[in-house]
Every structure is written in structure tokens, then in C-alpha cells.
Amino acid sequence: MEAKYSTGSLFQEKLRMEDYGPRFYAYYYKQWDNYQMSYHDHDSTEIMYIISGMCRVDVLMPDGSSEQAVLKKGQFILLDAGVPHRLLVKDGVPCRMLNVEFGVASSEPGQPSIRQLALEEEEVHAFLTQASPYLVLPDPEEVYHIMKSLVLELDQRGLMEQGRPSAPMRVIPSEERSHHREARDLKSPEQGTLVRTLFIQLLVRVARLRGEMNRSALDQTELYVKRTIEFMHHNMDRNIQMKDIAAAVNLHPGYLHRIFRQHTQRTPTDYLTMLRMEKAKMLLQQTNIPISEISDYVGVGSRQYFHMLFKKYTGRTPVEFRSAMERHVSHYPLE
């Protein structure tokens, strides 16, 4: 049965519905220095792993904007198929990387498939359903070891297909790692059980790293939101603005606005207004503080603006609210 090839993206729905496996098109070890690549894309998924040094990858996003990913030793970037990108390496700061490019092809009966893996591994299923133009992930070397073994196996198969004797499988000695090794346009339609097995290991590890990153990011954003709310509670009597709140938690105002809304379904400004109006309700109901002074207690300098906010929030003016409430008055001593 002839293999049926598909687009190289890991995020296409058919990979979760039908049986597909990997099809590797290229790999290389290479050291770059003072290099600027033109924007390009290809119909395959690409993983660039930084072995040493540092580089930058610019990515053109679907909305037309551009994002920059600075990569250091022990990090890798996964680029989705069809995503325009380019590599930049500064003069005097060389970058050595291991790169693989792959797509997918239909699996033969009995061969492990991405669909089967997603059914067994929850994090793989989650990874395949969360499409992203690119991902930058740290690696405690598991991904690097798998990629090295994968490239070695592709090397072995390439030698055998060329009719040359296969060298024994081995770890590449350190003195050979500086050599440029490259294979592009790999032709073999059948790349072997070990290649498929190593790909499964690679996909599982990448999916788990992304899951760990998502959980860590969620924990961190929850902490920022909690600190933001605490700051609001402690400072609502002051005339604080969004820039003051963001500075207190060391975040950019735009980023804080986004994560705060994701977690509370309110903007920071709306949330602060809610806190102020709830405190104003409590003061109107439970104290005899003059209405004209309530605005100062809740950090709204303008009395006219306070009246407008209060009526918008409660449907009543402060006078109407106090008159309607049965209140337990705490009488403050006269000075």
C-alpha cells in the first residue's frame, strides 16, 4: 500500500481521526555565525534545538505581526508547517544547533500512529488540539538525546539505502560534533520502526514539556492576579490608576489587563470600581459618615464622578441608597 502524504502540521484534525506517522524530510547539525536568513516557510514541522550559543528566530504571525524568540543553549523552538520565519545569528556569538524537519504520512496496519498515541496520552491529545504558530520550550536534555538518536538512525538508514556499509550505532564523539552534518530531501518512503518509535518518544516529551509550561504559566498568572487584587484592597482609598497597579506587580499594563480579564472576567479597572462601590455601600449602610465625604474614603476624588459611578453600579444615588437601607450606625466621636 502506497503511503498517503498530508500537510506537515501536527495540529490538523485528521491526525486525531486517522492513522498517520512521521515522515522526515531533512536534518542537520550546523554551527552558524554572523548569519541572517530570509523569511521562508515549508510544508513541514521544524524543530531547532540550540546545542550551544544563542540565536534569534523571527516569526510572522497569522495577523501579520512579527514576534521574536531569542533561544539559548538547552532551548528549542517548534515551528508549525507553513509559518514564515527566519534565523538570525550575531557576529561573534555563534550558534550550534540540531535541526529536524518532518511531515506525516499514512501508517501501515500494525504500525503505531499519532492517533493511537493521542488516545493513550492525555497530554499528547491536548498538545495536538492547541495549535500554535511556534513554541519555545526549555529542555532538561531528554529532547536533545531523543533527537540525537533519531538523527543517528536516519544516518544509518541513509547509508544502507546508498549501498554503503552501515556504521555501528554510537554516540557522536565531542570532537565530531563541530563537523557540519546535513541531510536534506530524504527520499525513503519507509524510514523504519526505530525512527517511528523515536518520533513517538519525541512527541510525548514535547507534549509533556508544553503541559508543564502551561501549568507553570497558569500558576504564575494566578499569583499575579492575586497580588493585583491585594494591592487594590490595600490602596482603593488612593487615586490609583492602571499604571500604578501594573507597577506594583512588576508587569506591563497591557499584559496585566489580559491575564486579569482571563482569570476574573473583569478588567482591572472594572474590578477596582466594584471594590470601591461595595465599600461605599458598606459605609453608607453601616456608618454616619456624610455622603459628601464617602468619595474620599473610596479613592474617587470627584464627588460628581462618584455619584455617577454609584448610580451606575447600584441603580440608586448615594442618598437614595442610604435612605432605603436599614443601617446599623457606628457613631464617630465629634472632634
N, C-alpha and C positions, 0 to 999 in steps of 0.2 A: 504494500500500500504506500503510495507516494505521500510524503509529508505535506500537510496543508499549512502554508505560512500565513501569518497575521501581522498586523502592525506591532511595533516593538514595545508598546506601552504595557506596563504591569497593571494599569488601572482600568483596563477595558473590561466590561461586564462579561464578555464571552469566556474569559479565563476562569470565571467562577461558575460557568454553566456547562462548559465542555472541557475535554481533556487536552491540555496543552502543556508542553515542556519547553525548556530553554533551547535557543539556537544562537551560538556565539559567532560573532562576525569579526571581531578584532580584539587584540590585547597588546599591551606593550609596557615595558619598563622604560622610563626615559627621564633624563635629567635636563631641565630647562633652565636657561639663564638669559636675562635681558630679551624676553620674548613677548610679543603681542600677537595673538591670534585674531583673525577676523571673525565676526559673528557668523555662525553656521548652525545648522541643525541636521539631524539624521533620523531615519526611521528605526531607531533602536534606543534602548535604555543604556545609559552610560554611567559607570562608577569610576570616579577618580579618587584614588587613595594616596594621601601625602605620606611618603616614607621619611622624608627629611626636608627641611627648609620651609618655605612659605610661598603661597601664590594667591592670586585673586581670580575668581570666576564671576563674570558679569552675566546676568540672566535677563532676557527680555520677557516680561510678564504678559499674560493674556490681555491686560488692559492697556498695553502699550508702554507702561512704565518700565524702568530698569532697576534691578536690585543687584547689590554686590555682596559676594560671600568671600571673606578672607579665610583661607584654610592654612592650618599649621600641622606640624608633624602629629600623626595619630588621629587625624580627622579625615573624613571622606565626604564627597558630595555625590548624590544620586540625581541624575538629570533625566527627566521623563522624555520619551520619544517626541520629536517634533518641536522641542523647546529651543529657541535660538540662544546661543551662549558663546562666550569667548574666554580664553585663558590669557592672563597677564602675569608675567614674572619680572620682577625688578632686576636691574643690572646689579650684580654683586651679591644678590640674595637668591642663589639657585634653589630650585625646587625639584626634588626627585619624586616621581610618582609611579604607581602601578595602576593601569587603566584597563578596564574591560568594557566591551560593547556587546549587547545581546538583544535578541528579539525572542519571539516564541514561535513554535511550530506544533502541529497536532501530534499527540502522543500515540504510539502504537498500543494496542491492547496489552495489558500487563505491565506497562511502564508507569512509574509514578508520575502524577500530573500535579499542576498547580491547584486545580480544583480539589483534588483529594487532600492535598496539604491544607488548604483553607478550611476544609470540613473538620480536620483533626486539630488544627492550631488556631485558637481564637484570635491571637494577635496577628497572625498572617491574614486572616479574613478581614480584620479591622484595617490592617495596612492596605490591602488591595481595594478597599472601599473608600479610602481617604485620599483621593487624588491630589497631587501637588506638583507644580512645575519642577521643583527641586527640593531636596532635603540635605541639610548638613548635619552630620552626626559624629559624635566622638566614638572612639573605638578602643577598648582595652585589649586590643591586638587579636581578638578572635576573628574579626572580619579579615584582617590582613593575612592571617595564617590560612584561612579558607581560600582567599584569592590567590595566594602563592601556590597552594596545592592545585587549584583549578588551572592556573596557567601552566604549571608543570605537566599536568595531564594533557592539556591541549597541545603542548610542545611534543609530548611523546606520540600522540596520535598523528600530528603533522609529519613527524619523521617517518612513521610507519607508512603513511599514505604516499610519501615520496619514494618509497622503496629503500630507505636508508635504515640501517640498524638502529633499534631503539636503545637509547642510553638508559642505564638503571635509574629508577626514580630516586631523587635525592633532594635535599635542601640545598638551595643555591648558596655556595660559599660567599662570605662577605667580600672577597676580592673580585668576585664576578658580578656583584650587584651594581657596580658602577658602569658595566657594559650596557650598551643600548641593545635591547632585545625587543623585537616587534614582529607581529604577525597580523596582517590585515586581509580582508576579503577571504576568510576561511571558507573553503568550499564544501567540506564534508557534510552531507545531509544527516549522517548518523555520527554523533560525537561521543557516544559511549555511556555505559551505565555509571561509571565513576564520575564523569562530568555532570550527569543529571543528579547524582547523589550529592556532589559538592555544591551544585546550584541550590538544591533544597536546603542544605545547611546554611548557605549564604542568605537565602531569602528569609529563613527563620530568624537568623541572627539580626538581620537588618530590621525586620518587623518588631522584634523584641526591643532593640535599641530605640526605635521610634516610640514604642509604647512607654518605655522608661522615660524618654524625653517628654512625652505628653503629660505623664503623671507628675513629673518634676515641675514642669511649667505650670500645671494646674495648682499644685501645692504653693508655688511661688506667687502666682497671681492672687490666690485666696489670701495669702499673707498680706500682700499689698492692699487688697480691698479692706481687710480687717483693720490695718493700720490707718487707712484713709478715714474709715468710719470713726475710729477712736479719736483721730485728730479733729474731726468735725464736732464730736460731742464735747471735747475739751475747749474748743475755740469758737463755738457758734455765736457767742456773745460779741465776738470781734467782727469787723468788716473784712472777712477773709474772701479771697477770690480763687478761681481755679488755679492760677499760677502759684498761689501760696500753698494750696493743698498739695499740688504736684511736687513742689519743692520740699515739703515736709517729709514726703516718702521717697524722694530722690528719683522721680520718674518724669518723663516728658509728658506735658499736659495731654497731648493727643493720645498717647499710649494709655495713660491712666483712664481717660474718658472711655476708651474702647473696652478695656478689661473690666472696669467698674460696671458698665452697662451690661456686659455679658453675664456678670455674676448677680446683679441686683435687679435687672430690667429697668433701671432708672439711670439717668445721667447723674454725675456728682452734684451738679447744681440743683437738680430736682430733689435729690436725697437731702441735701443741706436745707433746702426750703421746707421739706417735710419735717425735719427735726426742729427747725425754728418755729414752725406753725404749731406743732404738737406741744412744744414748751410754752408758746404763747397761750394756747388753750388751757394748759395746766395753771399758768399764772392768773389768767382771767377767772378761772373757776375756783381756785383754792387760796387766792390772796386778795388783799385790798389794794394792791399796787395800782396807782392811777393808770388808766388806759393810755394816756399821753406818754407814759414812761415805759410801757411794755416793749415798744420797738427797740429801745436801748438795751433791754435785757436779752434780746434775741439777735442782736447784731445787725439790725436793719436801721440804718441811720435816718432815713427819711420816714416820717410818720405817715405821710400820704402814701408812700410806696408800701409801707407795712399794712395799712388799711386795705389797699388794693390786693396784696398777696393773701391776706387773711380771708377776705371775702371770696376770692377765687378758690381758696383751699377748702373753706367750710360752708360757703354759700350764705354766710352771715357777716355783718360788720362786727368788729370787736364789741361795740355797745350792745348790739342785739344778742350776741353770744353770751355776754355776761348776764344780761337781764334774763335770759332763758334758762340759765343753769342754776341749780341749787348748789350753792357753794359752801364749803367749809372754810371760813375766812381765818387766816392767820394774821392777827393784827400786829403790825410792826410798831415798836415804840416810837413815840414822837421825839424828835430831837429838840 
